[in-house]
Amino acid sequence: MTQRAINDMEAAIAERARKVLPAGGFGNVSFDVVIREGRGGRVWDESGNEYLDFLLGSGPMLVGHAHPHVTAAVQEQVAKGSTFFANNEAGVQLAEAIVDAVACAEKVRFLSSGSEATFYAMRVARAWRQRSKILKFEGGFHGMSDYALMSMAPVRPGNFPQATADTAGIPDTVSDEILIAPFNDIDTAVSLIREHQDELAGVIVEPLQRMIPPEPGFLESLRDVTREFGLALIFDEVVTGFRFAYGGAQELYGVTPDLCALGKVIGGGYPLSAVAGREECMKYFDAREVGVENAVKQIGTLSGNPVAAAAGLATLEILQTPGTFENLFSTGQRLMDGLTALIAKHGVKGQVRGVPPMFDILFTDADVKDYRSAAQSDSAMLKVFNEQVLLGGLLKGDNKFYVSTAHTIEDIEEALAICDVALTAVAKE
């Protein structure tokens, strides 16, 4: 496909959306495409255009769309009922699977979204530590809560550790409860933690921040300093959990936090997330253990619902098939290497950053190690690239390629041909 054709039906849906949805959409992707269906590593829009899908629903479709094993599990459960607001065996089984897989997980509390998971991870850290402040890293994305949207994407970064709100509607007082440090700068982070340890409940970090890998020793040093002062170390593994390895980033990097937030993959495409962690921390969800005055209140209508749990269990079963992660990393590495070669071919300043299951092009030749260096990437070039690959039949996020187990070598070669054409356009900018 060299040019996306839009039929009357898709145009009509888009027009209806503009009448009832702010900005005509759900607030997620920047492009105006109405998706009709997905199978494996591909999706089709309402006009019948076919796309190689490296968006993957923003990550949860790690085993591809409509995987027969996941679909069968969901259909079997839906026939029995969708949700009960009570314990169900599928949810208990999924919690058992998470405890077996994830290094820090001794207990699990289910929620419905990644934003909830990171929010409650911070809340339970505060309850455990009996302190209010959280240190996070500039540019770190932890969902849509007031605390998470502090210095996630500051237009005018300030001096550390001052936090600034990224959106309207956040009370000014929230900035007093969040300290900001630069990612990959362990000296500054340790200095701030030491200075404020009497006020801090914990530290929250993406083990891989957006597309920026941790430098050697960074996560280990965070573990050491938080343990020294008895602070909670929280890994936001909403994206990395069960994607970087079956045990997530904790397994890949060999660092075990006190708490982690999980989402995306564990729901198999359905609304589900979790806080998992050491029993010493997780007991604060149980008023019988710590007393009503010390307990963290948490109720969610769809928390641990059996449909999402069944989908998550089926997804984890697929991921346990021998060779699955080796193949996923091999496929993603092939695309990363191909993109790197194309950048050189077209003489474009740029680099591929991330890990094989999840990465993107940063249009800069500078050393990228934190938010401020990543922000120097040429956003106009990225916009052109994203527009051109979409026209060519490749769907990706504004700042990310997600690779699935359903993508084939043929898909990667087709994707590289589309990116070759797109980078030709970028080179002309």
C-alpha positions, 0 to 999 in steps of 0.5 A: 500500500503506497497511499491510504484510501479512506472510504465513506464508512470510515470517513463517516465514523470519524465525523461522528467521533468529532461530534461526541469525542474531544478532539475526535478521539480517545486521547491516545494515538495522534493519527486518525485511523478507525481500526476494524479488526486485528489478527496476529501482527496485522490490523485492518481499518474500516476502509479495508487498508491493511497494516503491519501492526507495531502499535499492538494496542500500546503493548498488551497484544504481545502474542498478537491479535486474536490469538486462538488460545487467548480467544478460546479462553475468553470465550469460555469464560464469557459464557460463564459470566463477565465479572462478579466483584468477588474472588474467582479461580482465574484471578487466583491462578493469575496471581499465583502465576505472577508470584511464581514469575516475578522476583519481588512478588510475594502478594498481588493486588489486582486493579484495572489500569497501569495508572491505577497500579503505579498510583497504588504502588506509591500509596502503599509505599507511603503507608509502609514507610509512613512518609509522604514524598516520592522520588521519580525521574524526569521523563519517567512515564507512570500513568495519568495520576496527579503524582505521575504527571509531574515532570513526565514531559516538562516543556521547560525543565527546572532545577532538580529536585523541583517537580512541575505539572505536565497538565492542567488540573493538578493542585499546586500542592502536589509538586511538594510531594514529588522530588525529581532526579535525572535518569541514569545520574546515580550521583545526583539521585543518591545525593537527593535520596540521602538529603531527603531520606527522612521525608521519602516513602520511596523511589519509583522508576521505569527500569528502562525509561521510555526507550533509554536503557539504564546505564550499568550499575544505575538500578543496582545503586538505586537498590542499594541506597533505598535499602540503606535507608529503608525506602521502597524501591518501586519498579514500574513494569507496566510495559516491561513486565513479561515482555523483557523476559518471563520475569520482566525487567527484574529478570533481565537486569537482575535487580529486585525491587520491593514493589512493582506495577504490572499491566498490559501483557498480564491482561492479554488485551483486556483491562487488568493491572496489578501491584505486586511486591514483598509481603512486608509492603503488601500487607498494608492492603489488609486492614486485619494485618495492620489495623484500619487506621494504617491500611490502604483502601482499594476497591475496584469494580473490575479488579481481577475480573475473570475474563481479563484473568483468563486472557492473561493466563492464556497469554502467559501460557503462550509465553512459556513455550520454549524459545518464545523469548529467544524468537521475540528478541531475534525478531526485534533485533532484526528490525532494530539492526535494519533500521540502524542500517537504513539510517546510515544509508540515508545519511540521517542523524539518528539512532535506534534506542531500546530493547528488541521487544520495544524501541524507536528511532531518536533523530539525534546523533547526541549521546542519549542517556536521560530525558533532556538529552532525548528531548534534543531529538528532532521531533519534526523528523519523527513526525514525518517518519511516522506519517510516511510509515502510516501511509506505507502500511505500518502502524506504530505509536508516536514514540515506539515500535512494539514487536510481538511474537506473531511478527515473522521475518517476512513482516520485518522485511516488509516493515524495513521496505516501508521504513526505507521509503519513509526515511527517504522523505525524512532525509529531504527535510 
